[in-house]
Amino acid sequence: MKFDPANNIQDLQYFGEFGGVNPSISDSSTYTFLSAKTMFDTFEGNTEGCYLYSRHSSPSNLYLGEALAAMEGTETANVTASGMGAITAVILQLCGAGDHIVSSRTVYGGTYAFMKNFLPKLQISTTFLDITKPEEVEAAITPNTKMIYCEAVSNPLLEVADLEALSAIAKKHGIPLVVDNTFTPLNISPAKFGADIVIHSLTKFINGSSDTVGGVVCGTQEFCLSLKDVNDGAAMLLGSTMDSLRAASILKNLRTLHIRMKKHSENAHYLAKRFEQDGLKVVYPGLPSHPGHDTMKKLINPEYGYGGMLTVDAGDLDKANALMEMMQEKNLGYLAVSLGFYKTLFSAPGTSTSSEIPEEEQKAMGLSDGLIRFSIGLDNDIERTYNTMKSCMQELEIL
Ligand SMILES: *Cc1c(COP(=O)(O)O)cnc(C)c1O
């Protein structure tokens, strides 16, 4: 049977306590045991089927985790309080002093800062490289390498990782391929191509209403259980636990993700095509001019398209800033970081979300000053949006 992530979510039924169509929200931090023996067994690691304490697990978090595992086609999943909570827990679970990571150089600014500035304090080193060159990835692997880390479609340059090639390398060396799939939920199913661990910031498309932060780690039963082990689990001990109320509200938003992703992609593709035709430098993986287009074509679940993110080069930082301010004045969207909202969001990554990356390295990876990153919204009349955006660009002599 064809793997269909939206059907997998659709088919999950959870009922509430009184026959409610949504599951009841667990409103407890701690849980009673009928016998002292069961409590002892639970601390010994036999946590199957019972709840202990809500930092370890809670019914609402398990519902959301199961739904996300169904979406990604992994055995199970653990939700966390934020995307960074998921990323840091995975890395610290897999790496210790003396270990090494091979990572894409175009990753989320917080991930980059964690690897570059924080992990050296624990004697964990990272080689950052161009993830679109699998031969460089393989050459960078040492006996101490504990993982290959990348984003399926990267922030902010929208580079596409050849997950099949990377997973073949990871398997050959007996290390996991860890993929942050935040930019492309439903569009890409990394586990299908051999990713061992799939991470999301739920804050973005999956929740989609810019009202909460959240994260998830999707993987094997064994790995997810190890993350919440009471004795040495990074998620359990570092404590980035999602609150049950939040888990319940994210689960409700997940139910409409397939409709939203289709519209985000359709709108982004439309704008990318029109602005490229107008002569702008546009980066969108759905355009044949994008160097990762063929790779992405091979990876996507076609009905969801190429995603809702695109970048436009406004020439220089002053022009980029003027354009963003004007677009905000015209109510085209908001000058804000983050992504996946119903309204278009835009920011200049060089001076915001990727400012953790030193200027020289930004240049080396093609992150120019005038680059604007767009998360395209759910506008019903995208032609109207295009026309208004274009008039802003013409007024500022960008077009
Ligand atoms: C936002 C983001 C993160 C971090 O997630 P938070 O929920 O903000 O902690 C990680 N990776 C990517 C690709 C992101 O866009």
The ligand as an SDF file (V2000), in Angstrom:
LIG
                    3D

 15 15  0  0  0  0  0  0  0  0999 V2000
   12.1880   27.2080   14.2190 C   0  0  0  0  0  0  0  0  0  0  0  0
   13.0540   26.0870   13.8170 C   0  0  0  0  0  0  0  0  0  0  0  0
   13.6950   25.2990   14.7710 C   0  0  0  0  0  0  0  0  0  0  0  0
   13.5880   25.5810   16.2590 C   0  0  0  0  0  0  0  0  0  0  0  0
   12.3180   25.3550   16.7250 O   0  0  0  0  0  0  0  0  0  0  0  0
   11.6960   26.0900   18.0370 P   0  0  0  0  0  0  0  0  0  0  0  0
   10.3450   25.5220   18.1080 O   0  0  0  0  0  0  0  0  0  0  0  0
   11.7560   27.5570   17.7760 O   0  0  0  0  0  0  0  0  0  0  0  0
   12.5800   25.7100   19.1670 O   0  0  0  0  0  0  0  0  0  0  0  0
   14.4680   24.2510   14.3290 C   0  0  0  0  0  0  0  0  0  0  0  0
   14.6230   23.9840   13.0200 N   0  0  0  0  0  0  0  0  0  0  0  0
   14.0250   24.7270   12.0710 C   0  0  0  0  0  0  0  0  0  0  0  0
   14.2380   24.3800   10.6340 C   0  0  0  0  0  0  0  0  0  0  0  0
   13.2280   25.8070   12.4240 C   0  0  0  0  0  0  0  0  0  0  0  0
   12.6530   26.5510   11.4820 O   0  0  0  0  0  0  0  0  0  0  0  0
  1  2  1  0
  2  3  1  0
  2 14  2  0
  3  4  1  0
  3 10  2  0
  4  5  1  0
  5  6  1  0
  6  7  2  0
  6  8  1  0
  6  9  1  0
 10 11  1  0
 11 12  2  0
 12 13  1  0
 12 14  1  0
 14 15  1  0
M  END
$$$$
